[in-house]
């Protein structure tokens, strides 16, 4: 078996494989020189989780740090510790970038074309089953709109995804473009030592303040064994997340009022909350931005940071000219304008040498794709912690692999009939979520339907039942052997990572 990606999902998947499929061999192919994925790539000041670590952490490894909202280095250490404790590290092959994968039906195997980033040399790997844990965005570059006049600006322009380690911003005038989690994280940290920081947003986002520490979790850890305390805290936080999300669906105006009343309490009666903190959409139509200990609100109230809601006319030599006519002076401009959403790690994916056009496929439970055999792809939640879903996807993949072995079969593929496809209402792969990074890419993703199993539910409670309890033999998954190998003689070989010369 091959796992693509050694980040939070890939390391977790390896642990599940070792637990639930102990007879299988596997390798993890990681395109970069270190494990950790997002938590190694992003190095901008203050980088942190935007959800609590009791749900972003693995269900099998308690988060024992006092801070429930964790900085990036602490999360990276947690992933590295998990890999070391479970002897996963020796299975990781760094600087092995998977460029392409081709499935051969005749022998039920994937062949992966892998480039060594250090020397550019090519290799080929093969396996029977492929588990994609490559994340959801391009590691090549972040999204930055083509701002008019960008080339005229005499200062430094950078994207948080490519933050230089030696950047000295002390005493500098900084404009951060964006209103999402990255901008809300950056502004208070930069404002602590910069001359002045302006967050320029085209439209506001909902913000919610939380403490850095979960007092209940820390108390439970003093009274109970760490595993028990973690399990209780995780249960509490999962149900709070789900309750809040459901309320945003059933009573959006009520939740909107609660969120904005809290902001008004923080910012005071004279601040224009309607203009700067009131989005045009309902809560959780996009992710809520987490504000630990009110740090963003405090920076703005104290005058170390300013929040400006306007549109960009163009960049100038010394800053940004707004449509209102105001010019924002800047020595550094940070384009916290989002990510480029991709699928399958941007690899060229083929089945029997035919390129897969994902826009013409259907998603199976949000983790497989119609017409593509022996491949499970991990994508977390947009309305809850990523790892809640990556954990149960890995467990489901193990169920599937063990079922293949028990049945003496070697391949499985979601198949949808023309009649069923025609009868279903087509919906985007992620529905009801209006964030720009999603909307820019949904046309290229698989479709989802209006009934199981052709759904990507983004509902943890429903997913747990569907993935951990529902039968695998559901009529949509087609279990077979290669045409040349009769089922009676089809012994299931180890899912190995045989490598051959390129």
C-alpha angles and dihedrals in degrees: 000000000000125000115198111213133029098217130109092300098042096050090046092050090052091054091050091049091052091049101042103026102034094162094060127095121215145173130205115219112204120185095205131063095251141037124248104075109206092011093057098037099051112070103158117134114284097006107175145149118286092209134044119281094229087073099026089053123082116274089230098051119056118227103230103173115115091235113079090187100058134199119238097256091054091051091048090052090051091054092046091048091051091052093048096045092051097041090243096131095078089058094059119098108196126209089025103132113190107222100171143004127198125189118214113203092194093068101016095239141127118224113203125201107213129189123205105227092203098058104006092238117151127229136175126225127185134199141158096234131034125202113192114210097155097125130241106275138059115269089199096075143334126247115274120169119229096259113199113252094012092143092057095065110106096199132069124292119194142164119226090236089064101038110164113232093222098051111136108201098162111136092000129133107242132188116197112198113207143052104223133102094287094053092045089051096046101046101066092042094049091044091061091074109005121099091242136336126209121192107206114198131178090205133000129255130212114263130196126189123224133171119257088234130053102222093194092052093049092048092049090051090057092050103037140036111280094249093053094045091049093048093052093046092047091050090049095049096043091053092046090052092049093045092051093047093049090050090054088057097045101033109019094158092052093050090044090056093049093050095046093044088057091051091049090052090054098042099040133235097290098056118100098239092162091062102037106030107027114091124204091235133064124267113281093016075110128016117283113243114237118224111193113215090345090286095151094047092048093051091053094044092050091052096242088114134028130206114216123185110198144103126266116247095181146314116265131197091267105030143311128324112212127210088247088064096251118128120213112212114222142171092183127030118196115198101208087170100135144260137297106248113221138166134225092013090290090288124149103251121198137174113208089344093306116121115242114236100203093193088068095049133083125233117240109213089328092286110072133041128227112257095015115106130210097002128119119185123202121221121159132210128297091198100042141018116317096227095057087073100033088057095054093041089057091048090050091049089054090050089052095049092049091048090054090051094047090050095048090239132132109198140044130183136174109243125190122191121231089241094053092046091051092048095053128085108240117232133176117272088251109030129196096018115114103187113137096235089057097044093050092059109029093096090067097048129087117274124244125215135214100263141044133309093019093067139106095201104180084207114122096198093050092043092053090057095041096047104032103034113020118096118265092217094073101142093254097075112073113207115198148144126234111284092246094053116071114220092239093065098035106119110181110242123211113280093244138172102232111178126205131185115274 
